[in-house]
C-alpha cells in the first residue's frame, strides 16, 4: 500500500497534511511514479480552494425569566433544544445550554398559553451587540488560521474602501 507519507515533495511546504491516506495498492514487483502540482488560490476564484465546509452566525440569545413564573414546565417541554429546566419553583436556563437556543420563541408561546392573562413569564430576545459565529474547516488549514486570514482580508478591504471614499470626497485619509 502506498500512503501519502511515502510522497517526497520537492518543497516541504507542499507536503500532504495527513500522512496515513492510502493512495494506491500495488502488487508484488509493481511501482508507481507520481508527478503532481499544487496550485495556491482563493475560494473567490473557485470553491475547490475554500478551506471551510460550513460558516455561519446567529444572534446571541438573552433569556429572561421573571418572578411570575410558576414552574408549570410548559416552556421546558416545548423547548426543542433542551435549553430550559426547572429549579427552585421556576424555569431556569440550564448551565452551558444558553448558546444552543435558536431564538424560536416556542417557550414564550407555551408560557403565554399556560398563563392567565397576556403576560409572558419568559422572554427570549437577541443581544444586539453579540453573535455566535461558527466555522468548520475541511482540515487543510487550522480554523484559527482561516479566521486570521479572513479578518486581515476584511481589514484590507475596509482600508481600501476608506481610501476610495476619501478620494471621492476630496479629504485626507487618516
C-alpha positions as CSV (number, residue, x, y, z in Angstrom):
1,X,0.0,0.0,0.0
2,X,1.4,3.4,-0.9
3,X,0.4,6.1,1.6
4,X,0.6,9.9,1.5
5,X,3.6,9.7,3.9
6,X,5.5,7.9,1.0
7,X,5.4,11.0,-1.2
8,X,8.6,13.0,-1.4
9,X,7.8,16.6,-2.2
10,X,10.4,19.0,-3.7
11,X,9.1,21.7,-1.4
12,X,8.4,20.7,2.2
13,X,5.6,23.3,2.5
14,X,3.7,21.3,-0.2
15,X,3.7,18.1,1.8
16,X,0.4,16.2,2.5
17,X,-1.4,17.4,5.6
18,X,-2.2,13.8,6.7
19,X,0.4,11.1,6.3
20,X,-1.9,8.0,6.5
21,X,-4.0,8.5,3.4
22,X,-3.9,5.4,1.2
23,X,-3.1,6.3,-2.5
24,X,-2.8,3.0,-4.3
25,X,-2.4,-0.7,-3.6
26,X,0.4,-2.3,-5.5
27,X,1.0,-6.0,-6.2
28,X,4.5,-7.5,-6.0
29,X,7.1,-6.1,-8.4
30,X,5.0,-3.0,-9.1
31,X,6.0,0.6,-8.6
32,X,4.4,3.9,-9.2
33,X,5.8,7.3,-10.1
34,X,3.5,10.2,-9.4
35,X,4.0,13.8,-10.5
36,X,1.7,16.4,-9.0
37,X,1.4,20.1,-9.0
38,X,-0.1,22.2,-6.2
39,X,-1.9,25.4,-7.1
40,X,-2.4,28.1,-4.5
41,X,-5.5,30.2,-4.9
42,X,-8.6,31.5,-3.1
43,X,-12.2,30.4,-2.7
44,X,-13.2,33.6,-4.5
45,X,-11.9,32.0,-7.7
46,X,-13.3,28.5,-7.2
47,X,-15.0,26.5,-4.4
48,X,-12.3,23.9,-4.5
49,X,-9.9,26.3,-2.8
50,X,-12.3,27.1,0.1
51,X,-10.8,25.8,3.4
52,X,-14.2,25.8,5.1
53,X,-17.1,23.4,4.9
54,X,-19.5,25.5,6.9
55,X,-19.6,29.0,8.2
56,X,-22.4,31.0,9.8
57,X,-23.5,33.1,12.6
58,X,-26.6,33.7,14.7
59,X,-27.7,36.2,17.3
60,X,-26.7,35.6,20.9
61,X,-29.8,34.8,22.9
62,X,-30.9,36.6,26.1
63,X,-33.5,34.6,28.1
64,X,-35.2,36.5,30.9
65,X,-37.5,34.6,33.4
66,X,-39.4,36.9,35.8
67,X,-40.8,36.3,39.2
68,X,-44.3,35.4,37.9
69,X,-43.0,32.0,36.7
70,X,-44.9,29.2,38.4
71,X,-42.6,26.4,37.1
72,X,-45.5,24.7,35.2
73,X,-43.0,23.2,32.9
74,X,-44.8,24.0,29.7
75,X,-41.8,26.1,28.3
76,X,-39.4,23.3,29.3
77,X,-41.4,20.7,27.4
78,X,-41.8,23.0,24.4
79,X,-38.1,23.9,24.0
80,X,-36.7,21.8,21.1
81,X,-33.1,22.3,22.1
82,X,-33.3,21.4,25.8
83,X,-32.2,24.9,26.9
84,X,-34.6,25.2,29.8
85,X,-35.2,23.2,33.0
86,X,-36.9,23.8,36.4
87,X,-35.4,24.5,39.8
88,X,-36.5,26.3,43.0
89,X,-40.1,26.6,41.8
90,X,-39.4,28.4,38.5
91,X,-38.0,27.8,35.0
92,X,-34.2,28.2,34.6
93,X,-31.7,28.2,31.7
94,X,-29.6,25.1,32.1
95,X,-25.9,25.8,32.6
96,X,-23.9,25.6,29.4
97,X,-27.0,25.4,27.2
98,X,-27.8,29.1,26.5
99,X,-25.9,29.1,23.3
100,X,-28.0,26.2,22.0
101,X,-31.1,28.5,21.9
102,X,-32.2,29.1,18.4
103,X,-34.5,32.1,19.3
104,X,-37.6,30.2,18.1
105,X,-39.6,31.6,21.0
106,X,-41.7,28.4,21.3
107,X,-41.1,28.7,25.1
108,X,-42.7,32.2,25.1
109,X,-45.8,30.8,23.3
110,X,-46.1,27.9,25.7
111,X,-45.8,30.2,28.6
112,X,-48.5,32.6,27.3
113,X,-50.9,29.7,26.6
114,X,-50.4,28.3,30.1
115,X,-50.6,31.6,32.0
116,X,-53.5,33.7,33.0
117,X,-53.7,37.0,31.1
118,X,-51.4,38.4,28.4
119,X,-48.1,38.4,30.4
120,X,-45.1,36.3,29.5
121,X,-43.1,34.9,32.4
122,X,-40.3,34.1,30.0
123,X,-38.8,36.4,27.3
124,X,-36.3,35.5,24.6
125,X,-34.6,38.3,22.7
126,X,-31.4,38.6,20.7
127,X,-28.5,40.6,22.2
128,X,-27.8,43.3,19.6
129,X,-24.1,43.5,20.4
130,X,-23.2,39.8,20.4
131,X,-23.2,37.0,17.9
132,X,-22.3,33.3,17.9
133,X,-20.0,32.7,14.9
134,X,-19.1,29.2,13.9
135,X,-16.6,28.0,11.3
136,X,-16.0,24.4,10.3
137,X,-12.8,23.7,8.4
138,X,-12.1,20.9,6.0
139,X,-8.7,20.1,7.6
140,X,-6.5,21.7,5.1
141,X,-5.9,24.7,7.4
142,X,-6.4,25.3,11.1
143,X,-9.6,27.2,11.8
144,X,-7.7,29.9,13.7
145,X,-5.6,30.5,10.5
146,X,-8.7,30.7,8.4
147,X,-10.2,33.3,10.7
148,X,-7.0,35.3,10.9
149,X,-6.6,35.4,7.1
150,X,-10.3,36.4,6.7
151,X,-10.0,39.2,9.2
152,X,-6.8,40.5,7.6
153,X,-8.6,40.5,4.3
154,X,-11.6,42.3,5.7
155,X,-9.3,44.9,7.3
156,X,-7.5,45.5,4.0
157,X,-10.8,45.9,2.1
158,X,-12.1,48.4,4.7
159,X,-8.9,50.4,4.4
160,X,-9.1,50.3,0.6
161,X,-12.7,51.5,0.8
162,X,-11.8,54.2,3.2
163,X,-9.1,55.5,0.8
164,X,-11.5,55.4,-2.2
165,X,-14.2,57.3,-0.2
166,X,-11.6,59.9,0.8
167,X,-10.5,60.3,-2.8
168,X,-14.2,60.8,-3.9
169,X,-14.9,63.3,-1.1
170,X,-11.6,65.2,-1.6
171,X,-10.5,64.8,2.0
172,X,-7.3,63.3,3.5
173,X,-7.2,59.7,4.7
174,X,-6.3,59.2,8.3
